[in-house]
Amino acid sequence: MRIVVQVRDLVSSNVTTMVEKASDPAKMLRLLRKEIEESDIALHGEITKMGRQKDRAEAAAKKLADDAKGWSEKAKVAMDHDREDLARSALLAREDAKQQAEDLKEEAKTLAAEIAEAETALEQLKAKLDETNSQLREQEARESSSASTGISTDEDSKTDKRMDRIAHLERRVELSQSDQPKHSKSNAAVDAEIAAMQRDATVDAELAKLRGAGKKKRKAS
């Protein structure tokens, strides 16, 4: 998650070092506090969104699992009426529903893990905000004391401003590395073909069982 990466950058930043390098420490700390507060809002929003996605995935997985059971019953009805073609279609639909249900369950698990990770980041962000506020209060107290003795702390320069900007950008440099290459299409195609073969094999085995059950019923009658 991009927002979690951003939060980690903020949390890992050394506030004391940043204060020492800044031309206007109080201004830098206020900007940092604002950035932390904005990240806090964004992270809360992301957690809420992922929670909704997780709930939807779990609900959809349950419905698909129920649908899969229904397709099994429909396949039996079709075979009882000597409609193997319909039975096969029903079993294929069942396998698709089961696979989709499993995919959604995995998605829900992934989302649950990401939510936990985001909540941990939220706690770390709160601690960083407390640290920043503490540093800011100390800095403002020093500046107030300096002002009362006539010592000026307003010594901004273009070079110092560039240093502040570089420090700000360094906290985000890893974001450009966040997008990882996906699996190649050839691998995905091979995986899909093997999955289709496994599905067909499962359906064929189920049809064979249904045929055997049908023959036993006819003999018994």
N, C-alpha and C positions, 0 to 999 in steps of 0.2 A: 504494500500500500504506500503510495507516494506521501500521504500525509504523515504516516508513521515514520517514514524515512526522514522527513523534514523535522518531526518532533525529536527524533534521535539526535539529529544534528544540533538542535537547540539545547537538548539536555547535556550533550557531550561538550558543549562550548565552555571554555574556562572564563568565567565572568571576571575574575580578578585580573587575568592577563589582558582581557579586552579593555578593562578600565585603565590599566597602566599604559596601553598603547593609544588610547583615544585622546584626541585633542580636547574634546568636551565630554568628559566621562558621564556627567549627569544626563546630557542629551542622548548619548549612546545607550545608557541604561533605560531611559524612557522609551526609546525606539525598540529596545530588546523586550521590554515589558509589553509593549503594544503587540509585537510579533508573537510573543508567547500567548497573550490573551486571544489573539485571532486564531492561532493554532488550536487553542483549547476549544473554541467555538466550532472550528472545522472538524476537530476530532470527535466531539460530541455528536455532531451531525452525521459523521461517517459511521459511528457506532450504532446510531438509531437506524440508519439506512440498512446496514448489514443485518441488524436484528430483524427487520421486516423481510429482507431477502431470505434469511434463514428460516423464518416461520413459513414463508410461502413454499420454500423448497421441501420442508418437512411435510406440509399439507399435501403438496402435489405428489410426493413419494408415496404417502399413505394411499391416496386415491388410485395411483397406478398399480400399487400392490393389490388393492381390492379388485381393480379391473382385470388383473392377470388371473385371479381366481375365477372370475366370471367367464373369461375366455376358455378356461379349462372345462367348465361345465358345458359351454356352448359346443366345444369340440366333441364331447361325449354325445350330446344330442344329435349332432350332425352324423356321427358314425352310426348311431342307432337307426338312422333313416338312410343308411347306405350312401351318404354324401361325403366321401373321403376328401373331395376337393374343398368343401366348406370346412371340414374338420382341420385340414392342413392350414387353411387361411386363418382359422381361429387360433391354432397353436402358434403360428408365426406372429400373430398379433399379441399373444400372451408373452412370447419371448421378448418382443419389442417392449412391452409394458414393464416386464421384469427388469430389463436392462436400463430403461429410463428411470425406474424407481431406484435402482442401485446408484446410478449416476447422481441423482438428486440427493440421495443420502450422503454420498461422498461430498457433494457440494455443501450440504448443511454442516458436515463435520469440519470442512475447511473454513467455512464462515465462523463457526463457533471458536475455532482456534484463532482466527484473525480478530474476532471481537475480544477475546481474552488478551491478546497481544496489545490491542489498542487501549484496553482498560489499564493495562500495566503502564503503557506510555503516558496515559492521562495522569496517573499518580506521579510519575517522574516529572511530568511537565509542571504539576502543581508545586513540587519541591523546588524546581528551577525558578518558578515565579516567586516563591517565598525568598529564595536566595537573592534574586534580582532586586526585589523590593527592599530587602535588608541593606544591600550594597548601595541602593539609591538613597535611602535615608541617611546612611553614613556620609555619602558624597555631598548631599545637600547640606548636611550639618557642617562639613568642612568648608564648603563654599560660603556658607553664611558667616562662618567664623572669619574666613579670609576677607570677605567683603567688609566686615566690621573693623578690620585692621588696615583696610585700604589696599589689600593685595588683589590684583586683578587675575582672574583665571581665564579670561577670554582671549586666548592666543591661537585661534583657529588659523590654519594655513591650508593652501590647496593640497600640499603633500599629505598633511594629516588627514584631510577629508578623503583623499584617495586611499589611504591606509584603512580608514573606517569602511569604505566601500568594498575593498578587497576582503577584509575580515567578514563582512556581511555575505559576500558571494562564496567565500570558502565553505561556509556552513551548508551550502547547497550543491557543492561540486559533485557529490556522489549521486545526485538525482539523475544526471545524464547517463549513469551506469545502470539505472533501475530496469530498463527494458531489456530483457534477455531474449536471445533468438529462440524461436519456437522449433518444435520437431520438424524435420523435413517432410515434405508432402509424400515422398516415397515410403517413408516409415509409417505414416498415417494410413496410406493406402493398403500396405501390407497388413497392418493391424486390423483394418476394417474388413478385409477379405477373410482373414482367419476367423474373426468374430462371426462373420456370416456363415462360414463353414461349420462352426461350432453350433450356431443356432439351427442350421438345417439338420445337423446330426441329432440334436436334441428332439426336434420335431419328428424326424423319421422314427426315432426310437419310441416316442410317445404314440405315433400312429400304429406302429407294430403292436404295441400293447393293447391299443383300442381294437385293432383287428382281431387279436386273440380273444379279447373279452367278448367281442361280438359273435365269434364262432362258437364259443362256449354257450352263450345264451341261446343261439339257434339250435344247437344240439340238445340242450336241456328241454327246449320246447317241443 
